[in-house]
Amino acid sequence: MRKPTTRTWIWLAVAAVAVTGGAFYVGGHHVSAAPHADDPKCDKIVSRLPDDIPGASRDWALGDGVASWGGQKAVFRCGAEELQPNTNLCVTADGVDWVLDEARLKRDGVSVLRTYGRSPAVEFTYTGPREEVGGILATLDPAVKWIPQSRKCIGLNDADVL
């Protein structure tokens, strides 16, 4: 049996570094999937998402029913848990109702919004300035809007008074 040469050791070291670096690169692009990401509609929704949102280009993201932009500054997850009626702020962008997780915004400064009244539900997380969220939602809405809406957000003025 021959002893490994210096050249062999160098190639083995290079291969080990390449495999390790590749694992970190892939891990850096993994986005955790939502609980119901296997819904067939999620593939259709993700395929309709834009390549760019205001201020960021789409990343190469790994995960079922996910997309991200700007180095995961903006993350889109299809198949989130559907929201029950609640008192959080609801914004309507181009006919799509999105509910803001106000507690998360106060605690972490992160905007987390989830569609309301659509199945599958979609969750959007944005770590940039709050003022930019409206324009981004308007860009994402065409991918979500085709899913029928079964419930709508209502305001205090719309609620029945007992």
C-alpha positions as CSV (number, residue, x, y, z in Angstrom):
1,M,0.0,0.0,0.0
2,R,1.3,3.4,-1.0
3,K,1.6,6.3,1.4
4,P,-0.5,9.3,0.5
5,T,1.5,12.1,-1.1
6,T,1.5,15.7,-0.2
7,R,-0.5,16.4,-3.3
8,T,-3.2,13.9,-2.2
9,W,-3.4,15.5,1.3
10,I,-3.8,19.0,-0.3
11,W,-6.6,17.7,-2.6
12,L,-8.4,16.1,0.4
13,A,-8.1,19.4,2.4
14,V,-9.5,21.4,-0.6
15,A,-12.4,18.9,-1.0
16,A,-13.2,19.1,2.8
17,V,-13.2,22.9,2.7
18,A,-15.4,22.9,-0.4
19,V,-17.9,20.5,1.2
20,T,-18.0,22.4,4.4
21,G,-18.3,25.8,2.7
22,G,-21.1,24.4,0.5
23,A,-23.0,23.2,3.5
24,F,-22.8,26.7,5.1
25,Y,-23.8,28.3,1.9
26,V,-26.9,26.1,1.5
27,G,-27.7,26.5,5.2
28,G,-27.6,30.3,4.8
29,H,-30.3,30.0,2.1
30,H,-32.7,27.7,4.0
31,V,-36.0,29.3,5.1
32,S,-38.1,27.3,7.5
33,A,-41.4,26.3,5.9
34,A,-44.8,27.1,7.3
35,P,-46.9,24.2,8.8
36,H,-49.1,23.7,5.8
37,A,-46.5,24.5,3.0
38,D,-47.4,21.2,1.3
39,D,-50.7,22.7,0.2
40,P,-50.6,22.4,-3.7
41,K,-51.7,26.1,-3.9
42,C,-48.4,27.1,-2.3
43,D,-46.4,26.1,-5.3
44,K,-48.6,28.2,-7.5
45,I,-48.4,31.2,-5.2
46,V,-44.6,31.0,-4.9
47,S,-44.2,30.7,-8.7
48,R,-46.2,33.9,-9.1
49,L,-44.0,36.0,-6.8
50,P,-42.0,38.8,-8.3
51,D,-38.2,38.7,-8.8
52,D,-37.9,42.1,-7.1
53,I,-39.7,44.0,-4.4
54,P,-39.1,47.7,-3.6
55,G,-35.4,47.9,-2.6
56,A,-34.5,44.2,-2.9
57,S,-33.9,41.3,-5.3
58,R,-35.1,37.8,-4.8
59,D,-32.8,35.4,-3.0
60,W,-32.1,31.8,-3.8
61,A,-34.1,30.3,-1.0
62,L,-34.5,26.7,0.0
63,G,-37.7,25.4,1.6
64,D,-41.2,24.4,0.7
65,G,-43.6,27.3,-0.1
66,V,-41.0,30.0,0.7
67,A,-39.3,32.9,-0.9
68,S,-37.0,35.7,0.3
69,W,-35.5,39.0,-0.9
70,G,-32.6,41.1,0.2
71,G,-30.6,38.4,2.1
72,Q,-33.8,37.3,3.9
73,K,-34.7,40.9,4.9
74,A,-38.1,40.0,3.5
75,V,-39.4,36.4,3.9
76,F,-42.6,34.9,2.5
77,R,-44.0,31.7,3.8
78,C,-47.1,30.0,2.3
79,G,-49.1,27.6,4.4
80,A,-49.2,29.5,7.6
81,E,-51.9,28.8,10.3
82,E,-55.0,30.6,9.4
83,L,-55.9,33.5,11.7
84,Q,-59.0,33.5,13.8
85,P,-60.8,36.8,14.4
86,N,-58.7,39.1,16.5
87,T,-58.1,42.8,17.4
88,N,-54.8,43.3,15.7
89,L,-54.4,45.9,13.0
90,C,-55.7,44.8,9.6
91,V,-54.5,46.5,6.4
92,T,-56.0,45.9,3.0
93,A,-53.6,46.2,0.1
94,D,-55.1,45.8,-3.4
95,G,-58.0,43.7,-2.1
96,V,-55.9,41.4,0.2
97,D,-56.4,41.7,4.0
98,W,-53.1,41.4,6.0
99,V,-53.1,41.3,9.8
100,L,-50.1,42.8,11.6
101,D,-48.6,40.9,14.6
102,E,-48.5,44.0,16.8
103,A,-46.9,42.2,19.8
104,R,-44.0,41.1,17.6
105,L,-43.6,44.6,16.1
106,K,-43.4,46.1,19.6
107,R,-41.1,43.4,21.0
108,D,-38.7,42.9,18.1
109,G,-39.3,45.8,15.7
110,V,-40.1,43.2,13.0
111,S,-43.2,43.5,10.8
112,V,-45.0,40.1,10.6
113,L,-48.2,40.1,8.6
114,R,-50.5,37.2,7.7
115,T,-53.3,37.1,5.2
116,Y,-56.8,36.9,6.6
117,G,-59.6,34.9,5.2
118,R,-57.6,33.0,2.6
119,S,-56.6,29.4,2.5
120,P,-53.7,28.6,2.5
121,A,-52.7,31.6,4.6
122,V,-49.5,33.4,3.8
123,E,-47.1,35.0,6.3
124,F,-44.7,37.8,5.4
125,T,-41.9,39.0,7.7
126,Y,-40.0,42.2,7.0
127,T,-37.0,43.5,9.1
128,G,-36.7,46.8,7.3
129,P,-38.4,50.1,8.0
130,R,-42.2,49.9,8.7
131,E,-42.9,52.6,6.2
132,E,-41.8,50.3,3.3
133,V,-44.2,47.4,4.1
134,G,-47.2,48.8,2.3
135,G,-45.4,49.1,-1.1
136,I,-44.0,45.6,-0.7
137,L,-47.4,44.1,0.1
138,A,-48.8,45.8,-3.1
139,T,-46.1,44.0,-5.0
140,L,-46.8,40.6,-3.4
141,D,-50.6,40.8,-3.6
142,P,-51.1,39.6,-7.2
143,A,-49.5,36.3,-6.2
144,V,-52.0,35.9,-3.3
145,K,-55.1,37.6,-4.7
146,W,-56.3,34.7,-6.9
147,I,-57.0,32.6,-3.8
148,P,-60.7,33.1,-2.9
149,Q,-61.3,35.1,0.2
150,S,-63.8,33.5,2.6
151,R,-63.7,36.2,5.4
152,K,-62.8,39.9,5.4
153,C,-61.4,42.1,8.1
154,I,-63.9,44.5,9.6
155,G,-63.3,47.6,11.6
156,L,-65.1,48.9,14.7
157,N,-67.5,50.9,12.5
158,D,-68.5,47.7,10.7
159,A,-69.3,45.7,13.8
160,D,-72.9,45.3,15.0
161,V,-73.6,47.2,18.1
162,L,-75.5,45.2,20.7
